[in-house]
Amino acid sequence: MEISNFMNRRSGKSAVVIGGGIGGLATALRLKKAGCRVTLLEKNSTVGGKVAERRVNGFRWDVGPSLFTMPQILDRLFTDLGESREKYLTLEPLSPTCRYRWADGYQFDENEFFWARPDSARLLRHAEGLYNLSSSAFLESDPSELWKKVLNPFLLPLLRFLPAMSPFRSLASASRHFYSDPHLQQFLQRFATYNGSDPEQTPATFAVIPYVQAHFGGWFIRGGIRRLADTLGQLAEKHGVEIQTSAQVQAIDGSGVTLTSGKKISADLIFHNGDVLAAYQNLIHHPRAASVAAQMAKPQRAISGFVVLLGVKGKDPTLAHHNIFFSDNYPLEFQQMFRENRPAENPTIYLCISSRSDPASAPAEHDNYFLLVNAPANTTSIDWAKESPKYADQIIRILDQKFLPGLQAKIVHQEWISPADFESRDGAVGGSLYGWASHGMRNSFLRPPIRSSVIPNLYFVGGTTHPGGGLPLVLLSAEIAVRLASKKL
């Protein structure tokens, strides 16, 4: 049943959504539109999940996702709800999408001129075929629906692109195929980190990500990405979703959920927006839950992140809204995180300055620096409370010495967020931002399923299930989950 037809029905069923992140809010809205009685439970004091913000001393930082792409997926949610996205959210295109820099002085902007150069254009032609094949057959479908989509006669002509999926070539190998310059090879490899993965172990199929970014553009939501969470929360209240904050779930079974307060909430349908592994380890009450959790814990976890928030006096004219400062040794960086399970000594540093597009995010003549480096999803052998101050200083020192001379003297505010904080706030095992790392075809394309294997009326949404991490894919997971649940309505 197509989602549009499903939404025209009035089921009368009850549904509970655990977790008020973007996936949970989108799921609750779609269920409510379908006629369900919907209760959304959020353990934190506000909804939004990873789409959070921090405000202090006139500075405002988005402390979750900072780049928005594929806006058509968000627009589809608003359209399905009978709403207009433009009424609530203003999306502004960014050019360049990102500025890339190396310590040897090499630099370029990711913009239309970069994508027009012959080697980049060749990459985009290749990746376009991957996208045309995968968008309907994979991104917008559950694996259980895959063959029905692939055998659709309208998609059959696209099967000529199937060999280009390059399932046995890594993204790092593909980077050397498309680019001869080591700097540009490193640029293409970086897209593996969009799923928290090592480019030497990530399938070359993920070359589709730069195509998506080039084709659909990079966008900024006026007022900050946090505005997305606030808007979906307002829409949920407007459409009649019951939202309970500071409501932590202790157990899930086939009849509903039990809160830590002891309160039982019964429901015909249950949706969990959060780490699937954590749900099986800690929440799901079923004789087979432990064995499922044990199997699910075997694949390598995607990396976490270490964030440094800076208030900086002055506005460096060499910086864009989004900036990447690459490390000198990319393979060593991933070796230290994935195989040595420790923070990289010389990490690649991402810098977002949203005040360049939204001046209200910083005081006059100041900028808000959001620094992010990849970090191991390790909260057991690493004492982040002890290591965080030293690691934050190390990251700032690298920028000051190699890229932004004088930065340390301009800092007027400094704080950090570690993998331990992500684990505590989001319930993510080890602080991993994306669940499984996309290492190999199976872990990349057969992620923990949306439909629970042990409780028939339990579904998962969010970045750790199908189709993967990132705001557009999380919104797609909500679409797919509600469509699968429609069979029970």
Residue, then its C-alpha position, 0 to 999 in steps of 0.5 A: m500500500e502506498i503511503s499516500n493511500f495509507m494516510n487517507r485511512r483512519s485506523g483507530k489503532s494506538a501507537v507509541v513512539i519511543g524517542g523524539g528525535i527527527g525520526g521519531l517526530a516524523t513517524a509520529l506525524r505520519l501515524k497521526k495522519a493515518g488516524c492512529r492515536v499516537t503517544l511520543l515518549e522522550k527521555n530528555s527534557t525536550v524533543g529533537g534527539k541529536v538535533a540539539e543546540r547550545r546557547v551561552n554568552g550570546f553564542r548559539w551552536d547546533v551540536g548535531p547535524s550541521l549540513f542539510t541536503m535532499p530537501q525534497i524528502l523533508d518537503r514530502l513529509f510536509t506535503d503528506l501532512g497537508e502543510s507547506r514547509e516554506k511556511y515554517l522553515t526557510l532553506e538557504p543554499l550554501s556556496p561553496t558547500c564546503r572549503y577543503r584545506w591541507a597543511d601544505g597549502y592546497q585548498f579548493d572550494e566544493n562548488e559548481f566549478f569544482w564539479a565541472r572539472p573533467d575528473s569530477a564530472r566523470l565521477l558524477r556521471h558514474a555516481e548518477g547511475l548509482y543514485n538512479l538505481s539505488s534511490s527507489a530500489f534501496l533508499e526508499s524501500d525496505p530490503s523485504e520490498l527490494w525485489k518488487k522494486v528492482l523488477n519494476p519495469f520502469l527500473l529495468p533499464l537502470l539495471r545496466f548500472l548494476p556492475a558499477m555498484s562496485p561491491f568488491r572495490s573500496l571507496a579508497s580504491a575508487s578515489r584512486h580510480f577517479y582522481s590522480d591527485p592525492h588531495l582529491q583522493q582524500f576528499l572522495q574518501r572523506f564521504a565514508t565518514y558520513n556513515g562513520s566508516d573507514p574508506e578502505q573498508t567502505p564499498a565504492t558504492f558510497a561514491v553516490i554520496p558526493y553525487v547527492q551533495a552535488h546534485f541536491g546541494g548543501w543547505f542551511i536552515r535559517g535559524g539553525i538546524r535546531r529549527l527543524a526539530d522545533t518545527l516538527g515538535q510544533l507540528a506534532e502538537k498541532h496535529g494531536v500527537e501526545i508528547q511526554t518528555s522526561a519519560q524514559v522507557q524501561a521495557i518493551d514487549g508486544s503489548g506496549v512499553t513500561l516507563t521507569s516510573g512504573k507506568k504502563i502504556s499499551a499500544d497496538l504498534i510500537f516504534h523505537n527511534g534510537d540505537v537498535l542494539a541498545a534496544y535489544q540489549n536493554l529494553i526489549h523483553h523477549p526470550r530471544a532478545a539477548s541472542v539477537a543483541a549478541q549477533m547485532a553486537k558483532p559488526q564493528r561500530a561506526i565511529s563517534g565524534f568529539v566536538v569542541l565549541l568555541g566562541v571566537k573574537g573576530k571573523d577570519p576571511t579565509l573561512a567559509h560556513h563549512n570547512i575541512f582541515f585534512s590530516d597529513n596521514y588519513p590511513l593512520e587516522f582510521q587505523q588509530m580509531f578502528r584498530e587501535n581504538r583510540p583518538a587519532e593523534n592528528p585528526t581531520i578537523y571539520l569546522c562549521i561557522s553557522s554565524r556566517s549565514d546566520p549572524a544572530s548565532a554570535p555576538a557582533e564581530h565574533d564567530n561561533y566555531f563548531l569543531l568536530v573530529n571523528a573519535p572511536a565509539n569507545t566509552t569503556s577503556i577511554d575515560w573521556a572525562k579525563e581525556s576531553p580537556k587535553y584532546a580539545d586543547q590538542i585539536i585547537r593547537i593543530l588548527d593554530q599551528k597548521f591552519l589558523p595562526g593566532l586562533q588560541a588568542k582569539i578564543v573567548h569561550q570553550e567547551w566540548i562534547s565527548p562520545a560519553d556525552f553522546e552515549s548518555r544523551d542519545g542512548a547510543v552504544g559507545g557513543s556511535l553516531y550511526g550504529w554499524a560501520s559500513h564495512g563490507m556489503r552486508n553491513s552497508f546494505l543489510r543494516p538492522p531491519i526496520r521490522s523487529s524479528v522478535i516482536p511483530n508489532l515493533y518497528f525501528v526508525g533512525g540512523t542505526t536501521h535501514p537505510g542509514g544515517g543522516l537527516p534525509l535517510v532518517l526521514l526515509s526510515a520513518e516513511i518506510a516504517v509506517r508503510l510496513a506497519s500499514k499492513k497491521l492497520 
